Amino acid sequence: MDQAGDVARTVVVTSAAPVGGLQVQVMRDETELEAVRRARDTVLANISHEFRTPLAAQLASVELMLDNLDGMPRDRLGELLESLQRGTLRLTRLIDNLLESVRIESGQLGIRHQSVSLAQVVEDAEDLMSGLLTQRRQNLRIAIPQDLPAITGDAPRLTQVVTNLLANANKYGPEESEITVGAARKGAKVELWIEDAGSGAPELEGPSIFERFYRAADREPDPRGLGLGLWIVKSIVERHGGEVHAGRTDAGTTRFTVTLPIGTGAA
């Protein structure tokens, strides 16, 4: 134990054979390495679970269609195809987040500097999330002023930011509820917020919710996810010279707010 902070540490002791009554022992502190191993094992287990669930559902839908294709009613066929679409979208988002996390960790996440319309970014994210929103019968209300100034940044990266925040709202917001996307100019900056009717995780207003592999075990519904989405949001927003915050409104809803500078982007 570390007496200063009473922290358990992992120490590997290697002993050589005794020579002349003396023995050499090497002690190696592997506390950090062991933590990395545990995180890796947890992530691999989560990845296996998260991929297996939608793949199993997709396989079941395909098998039903193959077994009953000739006599299946058209509306039932449509339901199965929608299920396949939702599973594919979920897998695509998981893969995108995994690839993005690798790019961020390796320092390969570059940000392009182009004029970006946040209204278009939100529209693109809505297209990606429409199937999952429909599944939980959630209504998406978009309130973005027509005169909202453009920013300079990377449109696909910002689309991933909004997609991840919408995915979070989709997961934590109640079924048949409303999710709101709004924006406004604040001086030399633009604020974009996504609000849902859920109460959010207990640590919502602290920094831990944006940490890599963070998962709210007590509140997180199935499917639980990999704990990468909000960390990626924070990483991309900060590379645009912006900030992201989470909190509860006076009405008890959950709101994520992204603040981005107008006309400039950060490398």
Number of C-alpha atoms within 10 A of each C-alpha: 9 8 7 6 7 8 10 10 14 15 13 12 10 10 11 10 10 10 8 6 6 9 10 10 12 10 10 11 12 13 15 11 11 14 13 12 12 12 13 12 12 14 17 13 12 16 16 11 16 19 16 13 13 20 17 12 16 20 12 15 18 16 12 14 17 11 10 11 13 8 8 14 10 9 9 11 16 12 12 18 16 17 21 20 15 23 21 16 18 21 18 13 19 19 14 13 22 16 12 21 20 12 13 14 10 9 9 11 17 14 19 16 17 15 17 18 15 21 21 12 20 23 14 17 22 19 10 21 21 15 19 22 24 16 14 15 15 20 16 20 13 16 13 15 12 7 8 16 18 17 22 20 27 20 21 14 21 21 20 24 25 25 23 22 23 28 20 18 25 27 22 19 23 17 17 13 16 20 24 17 22 18 20 17 17 12 9 11 17 21 19 21 21 23 25 27 22 21 18 24 17 11 13 19 15 11 10 14 20 23 15 16 18 16 18 17 9 8 13 14 11 8 11 15 21 21 19 21 28 21 21 23 23 20 19 25 22 18 17 25 15 20 18 20 17 21 19 18 12 7 7 13 15 24 25 21 19 23 22 25 22 20 16 18 22 17 13
